[in-house]
Amino acid sequence: MKSVADRKAQLLTRLAHLQSRITEIGGELLSHDSRDWQELATEREDEQVLEDLGQSAQSEIRMIDAALKRIEAGEYGACTYCGEAISEERLDLLPGTPFCRLHARAADRH
């Protein structure tokens, strides 16, 4: 069983990685400046993929920020919907999750 301090360290490490990734994506998006139409079309496709990756990273950052706030409030590891403990296995896979398995499924349906 990981301690809350271990979980916090894990979340902070992931947060730093995501922030670095967003910076890299931004740099990559700014570097595209082709005048060739075929290259431009390829760059546009690449930009869409990069933008999707950036949006995914930003979403995960919001989730991590919320988890860090729950840690500070002493509420980490409890489902924000029902208050029951989130399983260690689930926290191992998704350390920023705010929901137990049951309520994560319900949230996905809405």
Steps between C-alpha positions, in 0.01 A plus 500: 500500500646834396492789741336830413850652482598237241185570301570874516855447374364284217247768405762777508736298280222439248400868512857609420511254209171628358603863532823423316304317231268797449801729462649265239169482314474879496851528360426241236181677394687829465777344292275398209534748215503320168425662166466169311134393478568131561718577797242748624226232486721259695581771753128572548438133578795499740372817665160340563666203668718734709200711598310188607799387708522845657132501589531154651799615706312810618206285607730272698668805658160623623434155645839497677450853634165394646659189655775713658231727648324192642832393655540840666141484626552148638241358261723310258412137441130544569242507222375856457154364424435246777792556740603132496868410470635464148678167460880493505496323163297783347726766652803311367357526148345846529656687792302816419159335486228661711263202475473143617449241227121503531462877476762536226275288281201716588697818421606357161136444404410866557 
